[in-house]
Amino acid sequence: MVGGPCEGCEAVLEYGDEDLNAVDTLPEFASAENKLKITGTVYKGDGKTPAENVVLYIHHTNAEGIYPTTGKEESWAKRHGYIRGWIKTDKNGRYTFYTQVPGSYPDGRNPAHIHPFILEPDGKYYYLSAYFFDDDPLLTGHHMEDPPRGSEGVVKLQNIGNMKLIERDFILGKGIPYYK
């Protein structure tokens, strides 16, 4: 692990021996009222060369702001819930997740967000700045990291048909302390 303390970073390793693809569909996508497509490109440190075979892990709440569980979760799934997934970037560094727009926590103090983590092919892993939505009234400067980790975390939800879209690229090591 690089980049300083991280609660839950080890979850990026929990895909086990699963054969990952550049596209993953998270639980509850089919039944979600607000479907969401998250896509982008992961680049090497130069910000130009696509990074192949990078594992990206995300987890987030459901529309009610809860990390839902079934009661059978193990390891980090006990905290992260079952709305989580892993991809491995393709030869062009591309990735896509199909999921749902998360809700803010029920206490109303935190904006809706998605937690991303990276595992590089050489074994380095770290967390990235969370995805926050630019129009969320709960979003304040307190929620953003300076410098952003991987790329700017505040994103715009776009409409594409019956789905929302987030496009966010990452640069390996960008804004990560002690990254070499």
LINZI-V112299 format. One record per backbone hydrogen bond with DSSP energy under -1.0 kcal/mol. CO is the residue of the C=O (numbers start at 0). NH is the residue of the N-H. E is the energy in kcal/mol with one decimal. If there is no record, write none. Layout:
co=CO nh=NH e=E
co=CO nh=NH e=E
This chain:
co=7 nh=10 e=-1.9
co=8 nh=11 e=-2.0
co=9 nh=12 e=-2.0
co=10 nh=13 e=-1.6
co=12 nh=15 e=-1.2
co=14 nh=17 e=-1.7
co=20 nh=87 e=-2.3
co=21 nh=95 e=-2.1
co=23 nh=97 e=-2.4
co=25 nh=28 e=-1.5
co=28 nh=31 e=-1.0
co=33 nh=100 e=-2.6
co=34 nh=163 e=-2.6
co=35 nh=98 e=-3.2
co=36 nh=165 e=-2.6
co=37 nh=96 e=-2.8
co=38 nh=167 e=-2.5
co=39 nh=94 e=-1.9
co=40 nh=169 e=-2.2
co=41 nh=50 e=-3.1
co=42 nh=171 e=-2.9
co=43 nh=46 e=-2.6
co=48 nh=43 e=-3.4
co=53 nh=88 e=-2.6
co=54 nh=118 e=-2.4
co=55 nh=86 e=-2.0
co=56 nh=116 e=-2.3
co=57 nh=84 e=-2.1
co=58 nh=114 e=-2.5
co=61 nh=64 e=-1.9
co=61 nh=102 e=-2.5
co=65 nh=61 e=-2.7
co=65 nh=67 e=-1.2
co=67 nh=81 e=-2.3
co=73 nh=76 e=-1.7
co=74 nh=77 e=-1.5
co=75 nh=78 e=-1.2
co=75 nh=79 e=-3.2
co=76 nh=80 e=-1.9
co=81 nh=83 e=-1.8
co=82 nh=59 e=-1.8
co=84 nh=57 e=-2.2
co=86 nh=55 e=-1.9
co=88 nh=52 e=-1.9
co=89 nh=92 e=-2.4
co=92 nh=41 e=-2.7
co=93 nh=89 e=-1.6
co=94 nh=39 e=-1.7
co=95 nh=23 e=-1.9
co=96 nh=37 e=-2.9
co=97 nh=25 e=-3.0
co=98 nh=35 e=-2.4
co=104 nh=107 e=-2.4
co=113 nh=130 e=-2.5
co=114 nh=58 e=-1.5
co=115 nh=127 e=-2.3
co=116 nh=56 e=-2.5
co=117 nh=125 e=-1.7
co=118 nh=54 e=-2.6
co=119 nh=122 e=-2.3
co=123 nh=119 e=-3.4
co=124 nh=1 e=-2.0
co=125 nh=117 e=-2.8
co=130 nh=113 e=-1.5
co=131 nh=154 e=-3.5
co=132 nh=135 e=-2.2
co=135 nh=138 e=-1.7
co=139 nh=142 e=-1.6
co=140 nh=143 e=-1.2
co=148 nh=128 e=-2.1
co=149 nh=170 e=-2.0
co=152 nh=131 e=-2.5
co=154 nh=133 e=-2.9
co=157 nh=164 e=-2.3
co=159 nh=162 e=-1.3
co=162 nh=159 e=-3.1
co=163 nh=36 e=-2.3
co=164 nh=157 e=-2.7
co=165 nh=38 e=-2.6
co=169 nh=42 e=-3.2
co=170 nh=173 e=-1.9
co=172 nh=175 e=-1.9
co=173 nh=149 e=-2.9
co=175 nh=178 e=-1.4
